[in-house]
Amino acid sequence: MFFRRSDRRAFLVLFAVILAFWGGMIMERRLSRTLGDRVMLDEAAMDSLSEPVSALSAAAADASSLPEDVYSPETFPFDPNTADSTTFRRLGLTDWQIKNIYKYRARGGRYHRPEDFKRLYGMTPEVYDRLAPVIRIGKQFRYYDEKDFEADNIHRAHYDSLRHERATADATRRDSLARRYPHQEKFTELVQLDLNTVDTTTLKKVPGIASVRARQIIRLRNRLGGFVSPEQLTEIDNFPDELLAWFIVKTDVLRRLNVNTASFSELARHPYIGAVRARAIESHRRKYGKLNSLNELSLLPEFDEEAIRRIEPYIEY
């Protein structure tokens, strides 16, 4: 048996109405039960609720009887240029006064004297009279006065005295050194010195060469095994080119290395060989035996044409 569309629609509407009515009755019953539970408080419960209220009232009455200085602001030394908000609150300032102080300092304002703190908006004579004795202005914020100038003059005089004593001590030390090490006379005319035989005393007679540079020249000569050209002096850091005219090489006293018998450390110590090339020579000797000419070294990637030209006077086979 089939229902028409209109009958089905009426049946659905009736079913929805029945559900709504039934749901409403259930909700009303639950609400009434909850309200009943809330209202049905016995007298003992009401009495227990009244006890804390009585206790709070008694505490408030006791608090009103406390002396006023329990709640009074603190008074202690402070610098208004550096104090923070917590310090100002403890001193009894209001929040808006503290904000004004921070704005004033943020704009570059400073309190140079305790009296400057009077300008704070809202400051009363009572509060200022209490705080004035404990205001401490840092030295970096204070104006100079006569006492400060006197103190500065004392410090300056002490500093000048120390500086004079130090200058006197330095002069005495220089005189002592001059007596111990007499002044080195310099050449007045150009003299050409043999780099392979000259000593440090003679080197220091050259204008522009003192003890340090003289030692550098001798040290380089010892490491190389002798000079073959004055231009090798330019390998010294900051060596002036104009000093090359004072030197020549006319004595052949070179100390040569035997590339077939020298150890790795002996080869590596030479300025023109070093550790990398010494290792290449040692490896070549192990693989192919003794070296007979520089042409064999030129086959190694570590030895370019310039490297071979520099080491040629210092090796033998």
Rosetta blueprint (number, residue, H / E / L):
1 M L
2 F L
3 F L
4 R L
5 R H
6 S H
7 D H
8 R H
9 R H
10 A H
11 F H
12 L H
13 V H
14 L H
15 F H
16 A H
17 V H
18 I H
19 L H
20 A H
21 F H
22 W H
23 G H
24 G H
25 M H
26 I H
27 M H
28 E H
29 R H
30 R H
31 L H
32 S H
33 R H
34 T H
35 L H
36 G H
37 D H
38 R H
39 V H
40 M L
41 L L
42 D L
43 E H
44 A H
45 A H
46 M H
47 D H
48 S H
49 L H
50 S H
51 E H
52 P H
53 V H
54 S H
55 A H
56 L H
57 S H
58 A H
59 A H
60 A H
61 A H
62 D H
63 A H
64 S H
65 S L
66 L L
67 P L
68 E H
69 D H
70 V H
71 Y L
72 S L
73 P L
74 E L
75 T L
76 F L
77 P L
78 F E
79 D L
80 P L
81 N L
82 T L
83 A L
84 D L
85 S H
86 T H
87 T H
88 F H
89 R H
90 R H
91 L L
92 G L
93 L L
94 T L
95 D H
96 W H
97 Q H
98 I H
99 K H
100 N H
101 I H
102 Y H
103 K H
104 Y H
105 R H
106 A H
107 R L
108 G L
109 G L
110 R L
111 Y L
112 H L
113 R L
114 P H
115 E H
116 D H
117 F H
118 K H
119 R H
120 L L
121 Y L
122 G L
123 M L
124 T L
125 P H
126 E H
127 V H
128 Y H
129 D H
130 R H
131 L H
132 A H
133 P H
134 V H
135 I E
136 R L
137 I L
138 G L
139 K H
140 Q H
141 F H
142 R L
143 Y L
144 Y L
145 D L
146 E H
147 K H
148 D H
149 F H
150 E H
151 A H
152 D H
153 N H
154 I H
155 H H
156 R H
157 A H
158 H H
159 Y H
160 D H
161 S H
162 L H
163 R H
164 H H
165 E H
166 R H
167 A H
168 T H
169 A H
170 D H
171 A H
172 T H
173 R H
174 R H
175 D H
176 S H
177 L H
178 A H
179 R H
180 R H
181 Y L
182 P L
183 H L
184 Q L
185 E L
186 K L
187 F L
188 T L
189 E L
190 L L
191 V L
192 Q L
193 L E
194 D E
195 L L
196 N L
197 T L
198 V L
199 D L
200 T H
201 T H
202 T H
203 L H
204 K L
205 K L
206 V L
207 P L
208 G L
209 I L
210 A L
211 S H
212 V H
213 R H
214 A H
215 R H
216 Q H
217 I H
218 I H
219 R H
220 L H
221 R H
222 N H
223 R H
224 L H
225 G L
226 G L
227 F L
228 V L
229 S L
230 P H
231 E H
232 Q H
233 L H
234 T H
235 E H
236 I L
237 D L
238 N L
239 F L
240 P L
241 D H
242 E H
243 L H
244 L H
245 A H
246 W H
247 F E
248 I E
249 V L
250 K L
251 T L
252 D L
253 V L
254 L L
255 R L
256 R L
257 L E
258 N E
259 V L
260 N L
261 T L
262 A L
263 S L
264 F H
265 S H
266 E H
267 L H
268 A H
269 R H
270 H L
271 P L
272 Y L
273 I L
274 G H
275 A H
276 V H
277 R H
278 A H
279 R H
280 A H
281 I H
282 E H
283 S H
284 H H
285 R H
286 R H
287 K H
288 Y H
289 G L
290 K L
291 L L
292 N L
293 S L
294 L H
295 N H
296 E H
297 L H
298 S H
299 L L
300 L L
301 P L
302 E L
303 F L
304 D L
305 E H
306 E H
307 A H
308 I H
309 R H
310 R H
311 I H
312 E H
313 P H
314 Y H
315 I E
316 E E
317 Y L
